[in-house]
Amino acid sequence: MRIAIIGAANFYDSLEFHLNDELIRQGNDCQIFDFKNITSSKIDAGLALISQKFIEHKNETLLNKILDFKPDLVIGVYRHIHPLVVKTIKENKIKIIHINPDALSTFQSQQIFAETYDAYFTKDPYIVDFMTNKLKLNTHLYQEAFNPRFHKRVSEDFKNIEDEINIDVLTFGNLYPYRNLMINYLKSSGCNVSLYGKKAKFFLPELESNFNNKAIYGEEKSRVISGAKIVFNNLHYAEIESVNNKFFEINGIGAFQICDYKKILHELLPIDPKKVSFNSMDEAIKLVRFYMNEPEERYVIRDKIYNHFMENYTYENMVKGIFNLI
């Protein structure tokens, strides 16, 4: 099958990156079409802010490139695809779907609701209910995934890898103010935290000594995550009834994770979610302190969850689930 993905072509470790990798692995002819990189000069970026004609020109260029590829299926991942692009692809008898990996705070101008896809996929049950019952759109729940060719379990000897990496509590990703404030509560309680990622605005000066001044990718990412005694994954506040993609990557790597409690954890985890999730920072601190003193309990839990995720939440599973629905 020929499959076109509308997303960020150069965004390593993204949904479109791993979808492309998995679809090619399965024998499909797949290509990512990047709206942002159709033209790339600084002048273009400025024109895009003020000129509707320029935006339409870029979308027409994108559309023509996709149609020239002659796909059997188009998958939209980028969340601001012009409705004309979606409509014209459908008029050419090509099926087009949208997979949204983000929380509702990214809907912004709500353009996605004006894009008439054959099917929509979102990870949040709340959004599925809204789009299905209020907007009457053909919307389905999907679960995110990890890619075992990139998110690799480094070692089954948990103690050795923990001793090598020497991190008690790890947080990685975009270091937003809400995330930093929660991490600072951990630090203030006596927890030894280590931060990797990208600073957002208003980074707390109290955390400067905990920041490693870089993001982690590829083999280093797997190794650092595997070696942390505890990975603290505090979910974005707009994850209403969903978790983030890091949740799947961390478990797929085989690390020990503590995250915010969500009802959906009962469906995703093979253990009682209350063992590894929290409703308040007091609960989070209590869990961190407990598991820091119970390494064997950590090892049993991380092994059980890893095996469950290897069986159920790879990109192969995700693609199969989506294709079965379309």
ChimeraX attribute file (.defattr): number of C-alpha atoms within 10 A of each C-alpha:
attribute: neighborCount
match mode: 1-to-1
recipient: residues
	/A:1	13
	/A:2	16
	/A:3	22
	/A:4	24
	/A:5	26
	/A:6	22
	/A:7	24
	/A:8	19
	/A:9	18
	/A:10	12
	/A:11	10
	/A:12	12
	/A:13	14
	/A:14	16
	/A:15	23
	/A:16	26
	/A:17	17
	/A:18	18
	/A:19	22
	/A:20	21
	/A:21	17
	/A:22	20
	/A:23	19
	/A:24	16
	/A:25	12
	/A:26	12
	/A:27	10
	/A:28	14
	/A:29	16
	/A:30	22
	/A:31	22
	/A:32	21
	/A:33	22
	/A:34	16
	/A:35	20
	/A:36	16
	/A:37	13
	/A:38	14
	/A:39	13
	/A:40	10
	/A:41	9
	/A:42	9
	/A:43	9
	/A:44	16
	/A:45	12
	/A:46	10
	/A:47	13
	/A:48	15
	/A:49	10
	/A:50	10
	/A:51	12
	/A:52	11
	/A:53	11
	/A:54	14
	/A:55	16
	/A:56	15
	/A:57	12
	/A:58	20
	/A:59	20
	/A:60	16
	/A:61	15
	/A:62	21
	/A:63	20
	/A:64	14
	/A:65	14
	/A:66	21
	/A:67	14
	/A:68	8
	/A:69	15
	/A:70	15
	/A:71	20
	/A:72	14
	/A:73	18
	/A:74	26
	/A:75	21
	/A:76	23
	/A:77	22
	/A:78	21
	/A:79	20
	/A:80	17
	/A:81	20
	/A:82	19
	/A:83	16
	/A:84	16
	/A:85	20
	/A:86	23
	/A:87	14
	/A:88	14
	/A:89	20
	/A:90	16
	/A:91	10
	/A:92	10
	/A:93	10
	/A:94	16
	/A:95	18
	/A:96	24
	/A:97	23
	/A:98	25
	/A:99	22
	/A:100	22
	/A:101	22
	/A:102	19
	/A:103	20
	/A:104	17
	/A:105	10
	/A:106	12
	/A:107	14
	/A:108	10
	/A:109	8
	/A:110	12
	/A:111	13
	/A:112	19
	/A:113	14
	/A:114	13
	/A:115	20
	/A:116	19
	/A:117	23
	/A:118	16
	/A:119	18
	/A:120	25
	/A:121	21
	/A:122	23
	/A:123	23
	/A:124	24
	/A:125	16
	/A:126	16
	/A:127	20
	/A:128	20
	/A:129	16
	/A:130	13
	/A:131	18
	/A:132	15
	/A:133	12
	/A:134	9
	/A:135	11
	/A:136	10
	/A:137	18
	/A:138	16
	/A:139	23
	/A:140	20
	/A:141	18
	/A:142	20
	/A:143	23
	/A:144	24
	/A:145	27
	/A:146	28
	/A:147	22
	/A:148	16
	/A:149	12
	/A:150	17
	/A:151	24
	/A:152	20
	/A:153	20
	/A:154	19
	/A:155	15
	/A:156	12
	/A:157	9
	/A:158	22
	/A:159	14
	/A:160	12
	/A:161	19
	/A:162	20
	/A:163	13
	/A:164	13
	/A:165	15
	/A:166	14
	/A:167	19
	/A:168	18
	/A:169	23
	/A:170	22
	/A:171	22
	/A:172	21
	/A:173	16
	/A:174	15
	/A:175	22
	/A:176	16
	/A:177	15
	/A:178	13
	/A:179	18
	/A:180	22
	/A:181	16
	/A:182	15
	/A:183	26
	/A:184	17
	/A:185	15
	/A:186	21
	/A:187	18
	/A:188	11
	/A:189	13
	/A:190	11
	/A:191	17
	/A:192	13
	/A:193	22
	/A:194	22
	/A:195	25
	/A:196	20
	/A:197	17
	/A:198	18
	/A:199	19
	/A:200	12
	/A:201	9
	/A:202	10
	/A:203	17
	/A:204	16
	/A:205	8
	/A:206	13
	/A:207	16
	/A:208	11
	/A:209	11
	/A:210	16
	/A:211	18
	/A:212	13
	/A:213	12
	/A:214	13
	/A:215	15
	/A:216	17
	/A:217	15
	/A:218	13
	/A:219	14
	/A:220	12
	/A:221	19
	/A:222	22
	/A:223	23
	/A:224	24
	/A:225	32
	/A:226	27
	/A:227	27
	/A:228	26
	/A:229	28
	/A:230	24
	/A:231	27
	/A:232	24
	/A:233	22
	/A:234	22
	/A:235	20
	/A:236	16
	/A:237	12
	/A:238	13
	/A:239	18
	/A:240	16
	/A:241	16
	/A:242	24
	/A:243	28
	/A:244	21
	/A:245	18
	/A:246	16
	/A:247	20
	/A:248	22
	/A:249	24
	/A:250	25
	/A:251	29
	/A:252	28
	/A:253	26
	/A:254	30
	/A:255	28
	/A:256	25
	/A:257	24
	/A:258	22
	/A:259	21
	/A:260	23
	/A:261	21
	/A:262	18
	/A:263	12
	/A:264	14
	/A:265	20
	/A:266	13
	/A:267	9
	/A:268	17
	/A:269	16
	/A:270	15
	/A:271	15
	/A:272	10
	/A:273	20
	/A:274	17
	/A:275	12
	/A:276	21
	/A:277	21
	/A:278	20
	/A:279	12
	/A:280	12
	/A:281	14
	/A:282	12
	/A:283	14
	/A:284	22
	/A:285	17
	/A:286	14
	/A:287	18
	/A:288	22
	/A:289	14
	/A:290	13
	/A:291	18
	/A:292	16
	/A:293	10
	/A:294	11
	/A:295	14
	/A:296	13
	/A:297	12
	/A:298	20
	/A:299	18
	/A:300	11
	/A:301	19
	/A:302	22
	/A:303	16
	/A:304	15
	/A:305	21
	/A:306	23
	/A:307	14
	/A:308	17
	/A:309	22
	/A:310	18
	/A:311	11
	/A:312	15
	/A:313	22
	/A:314	22
	/A:315	21
	/A:316	18
	/A:317	16
	/A:318	19
	/A:319	17
	/A:320	10
	/A:321	14
	/A:322	17
	/A:323	8
	/A:324	8
	/A:325	9
	/A:326	10
